Amino acid sequence: MTECRIGTQTGMPQTRAGLLTPACAGRTLTGHAALSGSVAPAQAGAQSDRSSRPLVGMLHFDWMPAYAGMTGKRMCGLLLPAWISSIVSIVLLLAACGSAPPPQPAVVTATRDAMSLGMQAYADNRYLEARNYFERALVQYRSVDDRGGQLDALVDLADSALGQGEPAAARSYLGAADKLLATSSDSTQASHVALLHAYADLQAGDNQQAVARLDALLDNTATPEPIRQAALLARTQCAFNLHATDTHAWLAKLEATTGIHAELASEARYLRLKALAARQANDNAQASELYRQALDRYRSQYNRPGIAATLEEWADLSVSQQDWPAARDRLGRALPIRLWLYDRNHAEKDLRVLSRVDAALGNETASKQDLKLADYLGNGGDPAQLTALGQTRPE
């Protein structure tokens, strides 16, 4: 999962999404200009760091004022006495200098608008919509061979795919980004792409590959601090996933990282990891309290992926305690969020667990309906159809 992205998180993103935001949701999004070179990632949902960069030199608009002035002088020389012509020339030159700039090419406004709308959708966890806008921008960037713009769009496409729980799609985007990075000197984007690769590994269940990528990021002194913090959160999750003996050591590193506690989504992710440690120690009451605290933080930010992930983990605790009513309540609240996010994979998993819970409660009819809906999603069904049919919380 990647609900927390860089700086969110994903972000990185809101980054960023059940694991991190910054993104999670994340996430991190990178800064974007309409057409330009590469820059460091910005926080998810933030305004572009590059959108204000002047395009005059690159698009050769600097000829326009001089051309207007020359035209004025020639008209004056033809039609008026010399002394009047000089005055008129000055007036015309001043008017030309104060006139509105020439319109930008359509590709510039199209990419700027598409990326802006995509970032707005991403910030509201509307990942499918965000991907549509980022795809439009990518097509435009490719039409003018803007490699920096293509890299930005691909990173945001991968981040959005992770927000939908689609690691295979994210890996496809990241593979294209890797090819662009092979001829780029943008080390910050390279770190961001490496982090997203690790997120995709985690979502796909490839914890060992994620560990290799995350350790490389953490060992590299040039890794930007926001990406380092996101990698530390993800690396700690890997330790728990692998039932490693050093989980408490990783938690201690998080505790000592002040940046983790300065941002609500990152702190909420940290609380969920502490809940896992409490569960390992059989302190289920403490784990429940930590999940409650994490849920409060995610709710305060309207962080849908974080809310859903916390409810799912809390439901898993309830299942382990055979507290079937509590498990059903929490899964029933998580499911409509996953469907809203168009997160087919997590919604399917929720429905399959709900089937077990309903069976334990003695409701065989509901259990069978849960499985039917899970199979529908597993076969590529449209999550929006379940929402439209009111099937987001089976009774």
N, C-alpha and C positions, 0 to 999 in steps of 0.2 A: 504494500500500500504506500501511497505517497501524498498524503494529505498535507504534509508540511513541506513547503518548498523554501528555497533560499530567501531569507528575509521576510517571509510572509507574516509551500510552502507557497510547498512548493509549497516555486519561485518554483529560490531557486526555487521550486519551486515545486505557497503555498504552497513550491516548490513544489504543489512542489506537490486526496492522496494519502494512503494509510501510513506511510513511514515518516516522511519529513515535510515542510513547506516550503521550502522556504516557501516554496512554494510555494510545496509544496505547496501553493499552493501556493498548495503552494504557491507563487514559485511563484521564486522566482521568476519575473520575466526579464529578458535582456532588454537593454535600451535600444530603441530603433529610430532610425531616420527614414525619410522617404527613400533616398538612395545615398549610400555612403559606405565607408569602410567599417572595420570591426572595432568594437570597444568593449569595455568591461560590462558584465551583466548588471542590470539594475534590479531593485526589489520588485517582486510580483505586484502588478497593478500600478506601478509608479509611472509618472510621466517620463517620456523619453529623455535621456541625457544627450541624445544626438539630434533630436528633432529641431533644435534651434541652430544647428551648425549651418553656416551659410553655404548655399549651393551655387552662388554666382560664378565663382571661379571654375568649378567643375563643369557646369553646364554652359559656360561661356556667355553669360548674360551681361558681362561687363562692357560689351561694345555698345549697348543701347543708348546711354546718355550722350556719348560722343557723337554717335550718328545723328541724333536729334539736333545737337548743337550745330553740326556742320550743315545740316539742311537749312536751319534758320539763317545762317550767315549767307549762304548762297541766295536765298530768297531776298534778303535785304539788299544785297549787292545788285541784284537785277532790277529791283523795283523802286528803290528809294535813294535820295542823296546820301553821300558818304557819311556825313555827321549823324543824320537820322538813322542810317543803316547801322551805325555802331551802337547807338542806344537800343534800337530794336533787337540787335543781336544779343546784347547783354540780357535784355528782358527775356528773350526766347531761351537763352541758355539757362537762366535761373528757373524759368518755368519747366524746362526739360529736366533739370536736376531735381525739382520738387514733384515731378509727376509720379504716378503710381508705377511700381515695378512691372515688368512684363509678366504675363501669366506663366506659371510653371507648366512644363509638359504634362500631359495627361498621366504618364506613367508615374511621375513623382507624386501627384495628388492621389492616384489610385493606390499606390503602395502605402503611403502615409495613412490614408483613411482605413485601409484594410487592416493594417497592423494595430491602429488605434482601437478599432472596433473589436479586433481579436483580443486585445489586452483587457478591454472592458468586460468582455464575455468571460475571459479566464478569471478575472478578479471576482466574478459572481459565480464561479464554479460551473459555468455553462460551457463545458469543455468541448462538446460536439460542435456547438456554434462557433467557438473560438477556432477550432480546427478548420472549419469552412473558410473563415476569414484569413487565417494564416496560409492556407493553400492558395487562395487568390493572390495574396502578396507574393508567395513563392513563384507562381507563374509569371507575375510581372517582373520580379527581380531577375529571373532567368532570361526574360525577353530582352534585357539590356546588359546581361552578363555582369550583374552586380553580385559578386561573390560574397561580400560581407553581408549584404541584405539576405542572400540565400541562407547563409549560416544562421543568422538571427531567426529567420522564419522556421528553419528546420529544428532549431533548439526549442522554440515555442511549440511547434507541432509535437515533438517528442514529450515535452512536459505535459501538454494537454492530453495526449494519449495515455500517459501514466495516470492522470487524474481520472480517466475513465476505466482504469484497470486493464489496459490493453498493452502489455509489455511487448508483444510481437510487433505491433504497429510502431511503438516507440523505438524498437531496435532498428526497424527499417529506416525511420527518419534519421536516427543517430548514425547509421551506416553511411548515409549520404553526407551527413555533417563531417564524418571522419575523412572523407575524400577531400572536402574543402579545406579541412584543417591541415592536410598533408602539405599544402603549399601556403599556409598562413603562419604568421608569427604571433597570432593572438593567443597568448598563454592562458589568459583568463577564460576565454571561451573554451579552450582545450580542457581546462579543469572542470568547467561546468558540464561539458559533454561527458567527461569521465564519470562525474557524479551521477548523471542521468543514466549512464550505462549501468552503474551499480544499482540504482533504483529498479531498472528493468530486470536485472538479475534477481533481485530480491522478490519482486512480484512474480517472477517465473519459478521461484523456489530454488534458484541456483545460488545458494548461500556462499559456497566456497569461492565461486568466481567473483561474487560481490566483495568478499573479504580481500581478495587480491587487489581489486581496483581501489577499494577504500584505504587499504594500508599504504598503497602507493601515493594516494593523495595526502594522507596524514604524514607520511615520511618526507614529502616534498616541502621544503621551506618556502618555496615560491607560491604555494597554494593560497589563494586569497582567504582571509579570515572567515567571511560568511560561508564559503564553500567548505572550509575546514570544520566549522561547527556542525554543518549539516552532515558531513562525512562522519564525524564523531558520533552523532545520534544514530546514523545508519549502522555504523560498525558495532555499536552497543547492541542494537537489535539483532545483528548477525550472531553475536555471542550468545544471546538467549535462544535464538533459533537453533543453534548448533549444540545447545546444552553444554557450553564451554565452562571450564572451571574458573575462568577469570572474569565472569560477568560483573562481580562486585568491583573489580579493578576498573572496568570500563565505566561503571556508574560513578565511581569516585572521580574519574577524569571529567565526566560531565558536571558533577557537583562543583568542581574547581573552575569550570569555564563560565565566567561571568556573563558572556554574551548569550548563553543558553537561557538565563533567567531574565534577560532584558526584553525578551520578546515573547508574547503570550503563547503563540502557537508552538514555539520551541520548548517553552516551559511545560506546556501541556503534554508534549511528546515525552519529555523527561519524566513527568509524573506517571505516564503509562508504563514506562520502562521500570520505574520504581515499583509499580503495582505487580509487574511480573516477578520482581525480586521478592516481594511480600508473599506472592503465591508459592514461590519456591520454598519459602520458610514456613509455609502452612499458616500464614497470618492472613486469612481471607477477609477478616473485618478491616484490616489496614488496607488491603488491596481494594476493597469496595470504596473506602473513603478516598483513596487516591484516584480511582476512576471518577468518582463524583467531582473531585476538584478539577480534573482534566476536562470533564464535560462542561463544567461551568466556564472554563477559559475559552474553550472552542465556541460555546454558545455566545459568549460576549463578542466574538469576532464574526459570528454567522458563518463559521467555517464548516461547511457541510461535510466534506470528507473526514475531517477530524471528529465531528459529532458521530457520524456513522461508525467509524472505526472504534471509537471508545465504547459505544453501545454494543458493538459486536464482541469486543474483548470482555466486557462486563457480562454479557450473556454467556460467553464461554465459561466464565467463572461460575455463573449460576448453574450451568449444565453440570459442571464438575461436582457441584454440591447437591445436584438433583433437585434444585429449586426450580421446578418446571414453570410455575406461573411467572416468576421473575424473568426467567430466560425468554419466555414467549413475549412478555411485555417489551423487553429491550430489543429483541429481534424484530418485533412488529413495528417498532419505531425506527430501526435502522433501515429496514427494507424500502420504505417509500423514498428515503433519501438516496439510496443507491439507484433506484429507478429514475428519480429526478435527475441524477447525475449522468444517466444513460450508461451506468456501470453494470453491464450485463453479467460479467464474471462474478462480482461480489454479490449481486442480487441473487444469482443462481445458488451460490453457496449458502446465503441466508435462508433461502427457501428449503434447501435440503436439510439444514439443521432444524428449521421450523417443523419439518415433517417428523423428525425424530421426537421433537418436543411435544407436538400434538399427539403423537402415538403414545408417549408416556403419560399424557393427560387423559388418555382414553378416547380421544376424538379421532377416530379412524377416517371419517369423511374428510375432515380438514387436512389430515395427514396425506391422504391421496391427492387432494387438490393442490397441496403444496408441491408434491412431486410432479404433478402434471404441469404446473407453472414453471418449475425448475427445468423440466425437460424442454419446454417451449423456449426458454432463454438459452439453454445449452445447445439447441439446434439453430441458433441464430435469430431467435424471435426478437421483436421490437419491444424494448422496455416501455416505450411510451404507450403501447397498446394495453399493457397491464394497468398502467395508471389510468387510462381512459375508461377501462372497464371496472375501475374501483377495486382492483385485485391487489392493492399494495399492502394490505394487511389482512390476510385470510382469517376468517373467524372460525 
